Amino acid sequence: MRTPVEVDFQGMDANPETRGAVAKHVAQLEARFGRLTAGRVVVKAPSGHHRTGGLYEINIHLALPEGRDVNIDRTPQNDERYADLNFALNDAFKRARRQLQDQVDRMKGDVKRHGGPVGA
Protein backbone atom coordinates (compact mmCIF):
# COMPACT_ATOMS: atom_id res chain seq x y z
CA MET A 1 0.00 0.00 0.00
CA ARG A 2 1.42 3.38 -0.99
CA THR A 3 1.76 6.06 1.61
CA PRO A 4 -0.15 9.23 0.77
CA VAL A 5 2.64 11.77 0.20
CA GLU A 6 1.82 15.28 -0.92
CA VAL A 7 4.50 17.03 -3.01
CA ASP A 8 4.43 20.82 -3.24
CA PHE A 9 6.68 22.89 -5.50
CA GLN A 10 7.13 26.52 -4.51
CA GLY A 11 8.60 29.13 -6.84
CA MET A 12 9.24 26.58 -9.59
CA ASP A 13 7.47 24.33 -12.05
CA ALA A 14 6.82 20.73 -11.06
CA ASN A 15 8.90 19.21 -13.85
CA PRO A 16 8.65 15.45 -14.41
CA GLU A 17 12.32 14.82 -13.55
CA THR A 18 12.08 16.43 -10.12
CA ARG A 19 8.70 14.85 -9.40
CA GLY A 20 10.17 11.48 -10.38
CA ALA A 21 13.21 11.98 -8.13
CA VAL A 22 10.97 12.78 -5.15
CA ALA A 23 8.76 9.75 -5.89
CA LYS A 24 11.86 7.51 -6.09
CA HIS A 25 13.14 8.73 -2.72
CA VAL A 26 9.73 8.22 -1.10
CA ALA A 27 9.45 4.73 -2.61
CA GLN A 28 12.87 3.83 -1.19
CA LEU A 29 11.79 4.97 2.28
CA GLU A 30 8.56 2.94 1.99
CA ALA A 31 10.47 -0.15 0.83
CA ARG A 32 12.94 0.14 3.67
CA PHE A 33 10.65 1.11 6.54
CA GLY A 34 7.10 0.43 5.31
CA ARG A 35 5.47 2.08 8.31
CA LEU A 36 4.83 5.59 7.01
CA THR A 37 1.26 6.74 7.49
CA ALA A 38 1.47 10.07 5.62
CA GLY A 39 3.96 12.56 4.28
CA ARG A 40 4.57 15.92 2.70
CA VAL A 41 7.56 17.11 0.70
CA VAL A 42 8.06 20.78 -0.16
CA VAL A 43 10.62 21.72 -2.80
CA LYS A 44 11.27 25.46 -2.69
CA ALA A 45 13.24 27.22 -5.43
CA PRO A 46 16.05 29.60 -4.52
CA SER A 47 14.92 33.03 -3.48
CA GLY A 48 16.59 36.39 -3.18
CA HIS A 49 16.61 36.17 0.61
CA HIS A 50 20.00 37.30 1.89
CA ARG A 51 20.79 34.22 4.00
CA THR A 52 19.57 31.50 1.64
CA GLY A 53 19.76 33.19 -1.76
CA GLY A 54 20.53 30.71 -4.49
CA LEU A 55 19.89 27.63 -2.35
CA TYR A 56 17.05 25.13 -2.72
CA GLU A 57 15.07 24.35 0.39
CA ILE A 58 13.69 20.84 0.86
CA ASN A 59 11.22 20.24 3.68
CA ILE A 60 10.10 16.71 4.48
CA HIS A 61 7.45 15.70 6.99
CA LEU A 62 6.74 12.00 7.53
CA ALA A 63 4.11 10.67 9.91
CA LEU A 64 4.70 7.32 11.62
CA PRO A 65 2.51 5.08 13.76
CA GLU A 66 2.12 5.95 17.46
CA GLY A 67 2.03 9.67 16.66
CA ARG A 68 5.75 9.90 15.85
CA ASP A 69 7.05 12.29 13.20
CA VAL A 70 10.18 12.89 11.17
CA ASN A 71 10.77 16.49 10.12
CA ILE A 72 13.52 17.77 7.86
CA ASP A 73 12.89 21.49 7.67
CA ARG A 74 16.22 23.24 7.84
CA THR A 75 18.50 23.91 4.90
CA PRO A 76 22.15 24.44 5.89
CA GLN A 77 22.62 28.19 5.46
CA ASN A 78 26.17 28.30 4.15
CA ASP A 79 26.25 25.09 2.14
CA GLU A 80 26.59 26.13 -1.49
CA ARG A 81 26.00 22.53 -2.57
CA TYR A 82 22.30 23.25 -1.96
CA ALA A 83 22.36 25.41 -5.10
CA ASP A 84 22.13 22.06 -6.95
CA LEU A 85 18.61 20.64 -6.78
CA ASN A 86 19.73 17.00 -7.01
CA PHE A 87 22.19 17.43 -4.16
CA ALA A 88 19.55 19.20 -2.05
CA LEU A 89 17.03 16.39 -2.61
CA ASN A 90 19.55 13.61 -1.96
CA ASP A 91 20.88 15.22 1.22
CA ALA A 92 17.43 16.00 2.63
CA PHE A 93 16.23 12.44 2.04
CA LYS A 94 19.47 11.05 3.50
CA ARG A 95 18.78 13.03 6.68
CA ALA A 96 15.15 11.82 6.64
CA ARG A 97 16.36 8.21 6.32
CA ARG A 98 18.62 8.64 9.37
CA GLN A 99 15.84 10.17 11.47
CA LEU A 100 13.38 7.55 10.30
CA GLN A 101 15.78 4.76 11.29
CA ASP A 102 16.19 6.36 14.74
CA GLN A 103 12.39 6.48 15.18
CA VAL A 104 11.97 2.86 14.04
CA ASP A 105 14.71 1.77 16.47
CA ARG A 106 12.92 3.59 19.31
CA MET A 107 9.60 1.95 18.42
CA LYS A 108 11.31 -1.45 18.53
CA GLY A 109 13.04 -0.59 21.81
CA ASP A 110 16.52 -0.72 20.23
CA VAL A 111 17.77 2.46 21.85
CA LYS A 112 21.47 2.88 22.56
CA ARG A 113 22.23 3.60 26.17
CA HIS A 114 25.21 5.88 26.73
CA GLY A 115 27.32 6.08 29.85
CA GLY A 116 25.98 2.98 31.65
CA PRO A 117 27.96 -0.05 32.75
CA VAL A 118 28.65 -2.58 30.01
CA GLY A 119 27.80 -6.26 30.53
CA ALA A 120 26.10 -5.83 33.90
VEXLODREN-56993 format. One line per field, with one value per residue (C-alpha): residue in three letters; x, y, z. Coordinates in nm, 3 decimals, always signed. Example, Ala and Ser with C-alpha at 12.3 -4.5 7.8 and 13.67 -1.06 7.14 Angstrom:
<nodes>
code = Ala; Ser
px = +1.230; +1.367
py = -0.450; -0.106
pz = +0.780; +0.714
</nodes>
This chain:
<nodes>
code = Met; Arg; Thr; Pro; Val; Glu; Val; Asp; Phe; Gln; Gly; Met; Asp; Ala; Asn; Pro; Glu; Thr; Arg; Gly; Ala; Val; Ala; Lys; His; Val; Ala; Gln; Leu; Glu; Ala; Arg; Phe; Gly; Arg; Leu; Thr; Ala; Gly; Arg; Val; Val; Val; Lys; Ala; Pro; Ser; Gly; His; His; Arg; Thr; Gly; Gly; Leu; Tyr; Glu; Ile; Asn; Ile; His; Leu; Ala; Leu; Pro; Glu; Gly; Arg; Asp; Val; Asn; Ile; Asp; Arg; Thr; Pro; Gln; Asn; Asp; Glu; Arg; Tyr; Ala; Asp; Leu; Asn; Phe; Ala; Leu; Asn; Asp; Ala; Phe; Lys; Arg; Ala; Arg; Arg; Gln; Leu; Gln; Asp; Gln; Val; Asp; Arg; Met; Lys; Gly; Asp; Val; Lys; Arg; His; Gly; Gly; Pro; Val; Gly; Ala
px = +0.000; +0.142; +0.176; -0.015; +0.264; +0.182; +0.450; +0.443; +0.668; +0.713; +0.860; +0.924; +0.747; +0.682; +0.890; +0.865; +1.232; +1.208; +0.870; +1.017; +1.321; +1.097; +0.876; +1.186; +1.314; +0.973; +0.945; +1.287; +1.179; +0.856; +1.047; +1.294; +1.065; +0.710; +0.547; +0.483; +0.126; +0.147; +0.396; +0.457; +0.756; +0.806; +1.062; +1.127; +1.324; +1.605; +1.492; +1.659; +1.661; +2.000; +2.079; +1.957; +1.976; +2.053; +1.989; +1.705; +1.507; +1.369; +1.122; +1.010; +0.745; +0.674; +0.411; +0.470; +0.251; +0.212; +0.203; +0.575; +0.705; +1.018; +1.077; +1.352; +1.289; +1.622; +1.850; +2.215; +2.262; +2.617; +2.625; +2.659; +2.600; +2.230; +2.236; +2.213; +1.861; +1.973; +2.219; +1.955; +1.703; +1.955; +2.088; +1.743; +1.623; +1.947; +1.878; +1.515; +1.636; +1.862; +1.584; +1.338; +1.578; +1.619; +1.239; +1.197; +1.471; +1.292; +0.960; +1.131; +1.304; +1.652; +1.777; +2.147; +2.223; +2.521; +2.732; +2.598; +2.796; +2.865; +2.780; +2.610
py = +0.000; +0.338; +0.606; +0.923; +1.177; +1.528; +1.703; +2.082; +2.289; +2.652; +2.913; +2.658; +2.433; +2.073; +1.921; +1.545; +1.482; +1.643; +1.485; +1.148; +1.198; +1.278; +0.975; +0.751; +0.873; +0.822; +0.473; +0.383; +0.497; +0.294; -0.015; +0.014; +0.111; +0.043; +0.208; +0.559; +0.674; +1.007; +1.256; +1.592; +1.711; +2.078; +2.172; +2.546; +2.722; +2.960; +3.303; +3.639; +3.617; +3.730; +3.422; +3.150; +3.319; +3.071; +2.763; +2.513; +2.435; +2.084; +2.024; +1.671; +1.570; +1.200; +1.067; +0.732; +0.508; +0.595; +0.967; +0.990; +1.229; +1.289; +1.649; +1.777; +2.149; +2.324; +2.391; +2.444; +2.819; +2.830; +2.509; +2.613; +2.253; +2.325; +2.541; +2.206; +2.064; +1.700; +1.743; +1.920; +1.639; +1.361; +1.522; +1.600; +1.244; +1.105; +1.303; +1.182; +0.821; +0.864; +1.017; +0.755; +0.476; +0.636; +0.648; +0.286; +0.177; +0.359; +0.195; -0.145; -0.059; -0.072; +0.246; +0.288; +0.360; +0.588; +0.608; +0.298; -0.005; -0.258; -0.626; -0.583
pz = +0.000; -0.099; +0.161; +0.077; +0.020; -0.092; -0.301; -0.324; -0.550; -0.451; -0.684; -0.959; -1.205; -1.106; -1.385; -1.441; -1.355; -1.012; -0.940; -1.038; -0.813; -0.515; -0.589; -0.609; -0.272; -0.110; -0.261; -0.119; +0.228; +0.199; +0.083; +0.367; +0.654; +0.531; +0.831; +0.701; +0.749; +0.562; +0.428; +0.270; +0.070; -0.016; -0.280; -0.269; -0.543; -0.452; -0.348; -0.318; +0.061; +0.189; +0.400; +0.164; -0.176; -0.449; -0.235; -0.272; +0.039; +0.086; +0.368; +0.448; +0.699; +0.753; +0.991; +1.162; +1.376; +1.746; +1.666; +1.585; +1.320; +1.117; +1.012; +0.786; +0.767; +0.784; +0.490; +0.589; +0.546; +0.415; +0.214; -0.149; -0.257; -0.196; -0.510; -0.695; -0.678; -0.701; -0.416; -0.205; -0.261; -0.196; +0.122; +0.263; +0.204; +0.350; +0.668; +0.664; +0.632; +0.937; +1.147; +1.030; +1.129; +1.474; +1.518; +1.404; +1.647; +1.931; +1.842; +1.853; +2.181; +2.023; +2.185; +2.256; +2.617; +2.673; +2.985; +3.165; +3.275; +3.001; +3.053; +3.390
</nodes>
